[in-house]
């Protein structure tokens, strides 16, 4: 599958947007929300781990895993390991990120799973886990037959993009939900923090857009010859 444009310049933009999104969310939780902590009297510090790990862990790692076949000038087997490892890291960091939201709620006396954001978040991490396990079993170990691999590849790639887009959308809902809570508690709607949160959400969305475009664009000739690609 290809768009008729080379993937390489799109992957460069994706890398830059991923770095910018990570820096922005880190600036937000450290400079405006007080930092990050696993245990603290100020429970907000526990919550702050959640948006950082979801953006840096689940979304940025996941996006980089998707485009690894088209962005890395490495041998097929090495790229396969990078793809698998980045997705595995994204899954683990995403699970920890979701756990910290539950931890924050439980220690603060706040109900769990009452919002659309939280429902979608659970769905994303479950689907991501299923996708990773299926990819590991079919394409890595013990490995499916050539026919099973050939049949599975386009569906595996399509489902992976669907889950990634859903993750970006869910993160965007999370930014909106948190900012709405903060503004309801007195945060200036046109203040620096509000603008930063909105801008971080926009950069995260743009990162997702360029990841999808990179995945659909034409791979380098060497990568296109591989029997296993991200899409």
LINZI-V163366 format. One record per backbone hydrogen bond with DSSP energy under -0.5 kcal/mol. NH is the residue of the N-H (numbers start at 0). CO is the residue of the C=O. Records with the same first field share a line. If there is no record, write none. Layout:
NH: CO / CO
This chain:
6: 217
10: 6
11: 7
12: 8
13: 9
14: 10
15: 11
16: 12
17: 13
18: 14
19: 15
20: 16
21: 17
22: 18
23: 19
24: 20
25: 21
26: 22
27: 23
28: 24
29: 25
30: 26
31: 26 / 27
32: 27
33: 29
34: 28
36: 44
42: 40
44: 41
45: 42
46: 42
47: 43
48: 45
49: 46
50: 46
51: 47
52: 48
53: 49
54: 50
55: 51
56: 51 / 52
57: 52
58: 53
59: 54
60: 55 / 56
61: 56 / 57
62: 58
63: 59
64: 60
65: 61
66: 62
67: 63 / 64
69: 66
70: 66
71: 67
73: 71
78: 74
79: 75
80: 76
81: 77
82: 78
83: 79
84: 80
85: 81
86: 82
87: 83
88: 84
89: 85
90: 86
91: 87
92: 88
93: 89
94: 90
95: 91
96: 92
97: 93
98: 94
99: 95
100: 96
101: 97
102: 98
103: 99
104: 100
105: 101
106: 102
107: 103
108: 104 / 105
109: 104
118: 114
119: 115
120: 116
121: 117
122: 118
123: 119
124: 120
125: 121
126: 122
127: 123
128: 124
129: 125
130: 126
131: 127
132: 128
133: 129
134: 130
135: 131
136: 132
137: 133
138: 134
139: 134 / 135
140: 135
142: 136
143: 137
148: 144
149: 145
150: 146
151: 147
152: 148
153: 149
154: 150
155: 151
156: 152
157: 153
158: 154
159: 155
160: 156
161: 157
162: 158
163: 159
164: 160
165: 161
166: 162
167: 163
168: 164
169: 165
170: 166
171: 167
172: 168
173: 169
174: 170
175: 171
176: 172
177: 173
178: 174
179: 175
180: 176
181: 177
182: 178
183: 179
184: 180
185: 182
186: 181
190: 187
194: 190
195: 191
196: 192
197: 193
198: 194
199: 195
200: 196
201: 197
202: 198
203: 199
204: 200
205: 201
206: 202
207: 203
208: 204
209: 205
210: 206
211: 207
212: 208
213: 209
214: 210
215: 211
216: 212
217: 4
223: 219
224: 220
225: 222
